[in-house]
Amino acid sequence: MKISNIILPFWFLISFYTASAQDQSPYTFKKPSANGTGKVYMGREIAHVMSFEGVDWLERNSRTQEENTNLALASLPLKSNSAVADVGAGSGFYTFRVAKRIPKGKVYAVEIQDDAIAYLKKKVHDDRLTNVEVIKGTEKDPNLPANSIDLAFMVDVYHELEYPAAYLAALRKALKPNGQLLLLEYKEEDPTVAIKPEHKMSVKQAKKELAANGFKLVKNGTFLPLQHFLLFEKTGN
């Protein structure tokens, strides 16, 4: 009897704290849509991660004109010695172009897919690039050095993060005190942007999610034909 009296409250406490943790989760779940995971964050269904089998689409010849990537690159807040993270680098379309702009700086190409990592490393080796480092991240952490990054950017990536709250917390730690985070996201507000709905975001939704995780919008660039150009800074410590 004495043993039972001790064990039962112990298991009751475990169950209580487990339930409490679930209640406090920022995520809810629903029946998945065609291109969504069914996991919902602050009213938005998280999209499936684009497979690296789509590399040809990332490197398509028409991309520069369709998305005006030259203007996007020219608008990045960079210095010649900036430390930059291309989060969800994919084929490195932006990684290697940014690397050319910051010869005294460094670009961390962050990926979670092994085939993308192999592709990026081969490109770094073949082109003998000394200012690009390929990093394998996780679903919750880019695995970047603390207090090291001037600019982190995600090009059509944020909406696919499986754990956006945890990931943004990790990015905050990686950014320098005056570091910035840039999101390029296809415009949900524009029905003429022919991208699957789960892979688009509105400015309102992006602001809401980022504000909840310690970021404030400091620039809303409307100059790109298909994407938002949303530059954020850290708030607080």
N, C-alpha and C positions, 0 to 999 in steps of 0.2 A: 504493500500500500504506500509506503513511504517513497519507494522508487517511482511508482506511477505518479504520485503527486509532484515529483520533481520533473519527470520527463514530459508529462502532458503540457504544463505551462511553457516548457522550452520549445516544443514543437508549435504550440500556439503562437509564440512570439515570432518564430521563423515564418509561419504562414502570414501573420499580420504584416510583417515588414516586406515580404514578397508582394503581397497584394498592394501595399502602399506604394512600392516602387513602380508597379504596373500602372497604378492610377496616376502617378506623376510623369509617366512617359509623355513626351511631346507628340507622339505619333498615334494615329488611329488607323483603322483598316476598313476596307470596303471591297466589293467585288471589283477585280481589276478591269480597267478599260482596255481597249485594243492595244495600246502602246504604253500602258501604265503598269505599275507594280501592285496597285491596290493599297499601298502604304501612303497615308495622307499626312502632310505637315502644314499646319496653319491654313487648312482649307485647300491645299494644292496636292494633287496626286503626283507622287514622284515617278518620273519616267524610267523606263528600262535603259540601262547603259548601252550605248551604241557599240556593237561588236567591231573589233578591229578588221573584220572582213570588209568593212566599209572604207578601207584606206583609200581606194581609188576615188571615192567621192570626196574625201578630204583633200586629195591632191589633184582634183579635176582642173583642167586648164581654164575653165570658165569662172572659177571661184574668185579670182582677183577682181574681175569686173562685176560679177553678180553681187558680191558683198563689199566691194570697194575696200579690200584688205589693205591696200597701200595707204589709204586715208586713216584707217584704224591704227595701223602701225605708226604712222606719223604723229598720231594724237596721243600715243602712250607717253606718260610723264617719266622720261628716261634721262639719265646722265651717262656720260661715257663710262663711269665706274659703278653703275647701278648693280645691285644684286636683285635678280628677278626670278620669280617662279612661274613657270607655265604649268598650271595645274590641270591635269587631264590633257597632256600634250599631244596625245594621238600620234600622228605621223611626224610631228614637229614642224608643221607648216608655219606656225608662228615662232616656235623656239629658235629655229636657225636664222630666220630673218631678224629677230631681235638680237641674236648673238652678234650679227654683223654691225648692228648699230651701237653696241656697247663693247668695243674692243678691250677696254680696261676693266670691264665688269664681268659678271657671271650670270649664266642662266641655268636654273635647275629645271630639268624636264621631268615632271612628276607623272607617273602612270601606275595603274594597278594591273593592267593586262600584260601578261608575259610576252605575247607576240609583239605588242607595241614597244615594250622595253627592248626587245631584241632588235627591232627595226631602228629605234633611236640610237642604240649603242653602235650599230653597224654604220649608221650615218656619221656619228661622231668620229669613229675610227677612220672611215674612208676619207672624210674631209679634213682629218687632222685638226679637229677643233679643240682648242685648249680652254675655252671659256664656257663649255657646256658640260654639265654633269647630269647623268640620268639617275633618277631616284625612284625606287619602288615604294609607293605609298600603300595605305590600306583604306578600307571603306570609311574609317574614322579619322585618319591622320595622314597628312602628306609626308610625314617623317623628315621635315626640314629642320635645320638647326635653329635653336631658339634665338630670337632677337637678331635675325640675320638678313631679313628680306625688306627691300625698299618698296617693291611692287610685286604683288601676286596677281595673276590674272587667269580667268577661266573663260574660254571661248566656247559657248554652247555646251557647257559642262555642268554648271551649278544645278540645273533642274534634274540632273541624274544622280546627284549625291544621295547615297542610301541613308546616311545619317548626317543631315545638314547641320544640326545643332552641334554635334560633337566635332564635325569637321571645321566649322567656323571657329570654334573654341581653340582648336589646334592651330589654325591659321593665325589667329590673334597672337598666340605665343611666338609664332615664327616671325611675325612682322616687327620691324623696328618701331620705336615709339611714334615716329612720324610716317610709318609705312602705310601703304594704300592697297586696296583690293579693287580690282576692276572686273566687272561682269559684262561680257557680251552675250546677249540673249536675244533670240528671235522674238519679234514684236507680237505679243498676243493680241494687242489692240488693233492690229492691221490684218483684216481678213484676206488681203491680197498676198500676204506672205505664205507661200505654199509649203508650210511645214506642219507636221502632225501636231495636233493641239497640245499633247503632253510634253512636247519639246519646245514649247513657247512659254514666255513669261511676260507679265505686265509689269510696268514700273511700280504700280501700287503694291503688287504682291512681293516684288523684290525688296522694296523699301521696308515692308512689314516684317519680312523674315530676317533681314539683315539688322534692322533696329532691335529686334528681340535678342540678338546675339552680339550686341556691342559695336555696331557700325552705323555710321550716318552717311547719307548720300551728299556728296559735295559737288558732283557734276553729273548732269543728265544730258549727255550728248545726243542730239537728234539728227546728226548729219549722215548716218549710215543708212543705206537703202532698206536693209532687211532686219538689222539688229539694233537693240538698245546699246548705248555705251554708258555704263553706269559705274562711276568712280566713287568708292567709299573710303572713309577714314575710320580709325578706331575711336571709340568714345570711352571715357573713363581711363582706368589704369590698364 
